Amino acid sequence: QVQLVESGGGLVQAGGSLRLSCAASGSTFSRYAMGWFRQAPGKEREFVAAIAWRGGRTRYTDSVKGRFTISRDNAKNTLYLQMNNLQPEDTAVYSCAVGSTPDGLGDSGFGSWGQGTQVTVSS
């Protein structure tokens, strides 16, 4: 029953950067894996990145490796996604989600979606 609120999206030029935040209201935030997903109009929701609850393990989709960094601050109940060198194909609504286990980073293990924040990258 955690509530997730994403922020930090916006309009940037190709090559620019954004830092997304996901604030969670539930006290169980620190005990579960967290992830970022994105969905462009007319496309399926796509996995972007995930992080275990202790922050020791991460996983990224190939298209964002080397450009995006997922992190978390459990004391602040906040998940982050630092996005550098953004490209037009990164344009989507980005949502955060809570995993079903502390360490599982598989795509299907996430739920409790937030409302998302729009990221638009112009060329």
N, C-alpha and C positions, 0 to 999 in steps of 0.2 A: 504493500500500500504506500510505497514511496512516491512522492510527487517530484517530478523533474521539470526544470525550467531552463531552456537553452537561451543563450544570448551571445552577442559578438559578431553576428553575421552582418553583411553589408555588400556594397558594390565596390569592387576594386579592379584595377587594370591587371592584365596578365603580367606575372612576375611579382606582384604585390603579395602582402601577407595579411593574415587575419588570425586572431586568437579567439577560439570559441570557448565558452564556459557552460557548464551544466551544473546547476545548483540543485541539490537534493534536500528534501525536507525530512526524510526518514532517518532515524538513528542507526538503521542497519546498513547504511551506505558502505561503510568501511569493511564490511564482512563479505562483500560480493565483488566479482569481476564486473567491470563496466566497459561499455563499448560505444563507438560512434558509427552511425549509419547515415546514408544519404539516399535521396530519391529525387530524380529529375522528372519533369512532366512526361508522362507516357512511358516511363520506365519502371522496372521493379526496384524495390529497395535494395541497396547494395551495402555490403559490409565495408567499412573503412578501416577501423582500428579497434583493438581491445586491449585491456590491461587487467591483470590479476589484482586482487584486493590489496596485496602487499607491495605491488608495483614492481616486482622482480621479473615478471614475464609480460611481454607485449607481442602483438601480432598485427601486421598491416597487410592490406591488399597491395598487390604488386604496383599498381598505378600511382600510389602515394609514397612508396618507400623512398627515403632520402629527402622528402619534402615535408611530410607531416610528422608530428611528434605527439603522442598521447601521454598524458600524465594525470596524476590525481593528488589531491591534498585531502586526506581523510579527516583531518582535524577541522577543515572548513566544509566538509561534505560537498566538495566540488571536483568535477572532472574537467579537464582541459584538452583542447586540440589546437596545437600550434600549426598553422598552415603557411608554408613558405613557397615561393615561386608558384603561385596559383596560376592555373591555366583555365581556358574557357570550358574544358571538359569537366572541371571541378564544380561547375555551376549546378546547384541542387539545394534542396532543403535538408539540412543536417540535423539529425536527432540523436539524442543519447538514450541509452537503455541500460538496465540493470541485468546482470547475469543471474543464472539460477544456482550457481555454485561459487565458491571463493576463487577458484583457479581455472575453471573451464572457459576457454576462449573460442570455442566453436560458434559458428554463425547462428545456429539454431538455438543456442542456449540463452538468448537475451529476450527480454520483454519489458513491461512497464515503461513504455515509450513516452517521451516528452512530446511537446507540440512542434518542436523544431524551430530552426532559425535559417533564414534564407541567405545563401551565399551566391552572389552573381559576379562572374569574372568576365570582363570585356577584353576583346582582342585588339 
